[in-house]
Amino acid sequence: MQQTPHKVDSNCALLPNPAMEKLDSMADGGHDEMQDVWVLIGDTSRNYFALDAEMYLWAGQLNWGIDTMERYYNLKKKALVVSEKSEDEIYRGEYFPRRFGTETLSIEYLNTYSESTTPNTFALVLGIYDSEDEAIKALNKSIKVSQRSYVFVLPTQLYMGCMH
């Protein structure tokens, strides 16, 4: 059985993926290629399907959307990948990381944001923020709404240059 990319459900909406347009505009604007960001992590696991189910619970509790960026867990590859039907020919069937902010949920590889983790560990990302203050506000809201105290903010530097 192969999982298909998520469809919209009644608890949360899938948001359009602005990543490609934002990548191009940042490259044209002459911004540095590395940027400090703060990633709000709701949970981590080596089990994609457990986090996937948890993601919908979080989205409903927080009233935040989900953005899968056309990705799903491919059982044959044992990997999180962009849909084989994606218009993006370069990343079709491969992993493309979430790098831009907004209070939307997604599942990512934790080693995208932290070098001190093992490969194949997934992170339930609740948001990516340009400032620590924004991340702390979102952290406090998520803990208050969900009553889960293991949520944490991970400061990191992300590559923001063009990935094509």
QUINORHU-V117407 format. One record per helix or strand of 2 or more residues. SS is the DSSP state (2 for helix, 1 for strand). FROM is the first residue (numbers start at 0). LEN is the number of residues. If there is no record, write none. Layout:
# QUINORHU-V117407
ss->SS from->FROM len->LEN
ss->SS from->FROM len->LEN
This chain:
# QUINORHU-V117407
ss->2 from->18 len->11
ss->1 from->33 len->12
ss->2 from->47 len->15
ss->1 from->64 len->2
ss->1 from->70 len->4
ss->1 from->78 len->4
ss->1 from->103 len->6
ss->2 from->109 len->3
ss->1 from->121 len->8
ss->2 from->131 len->15
ss->1 from->151 len->8
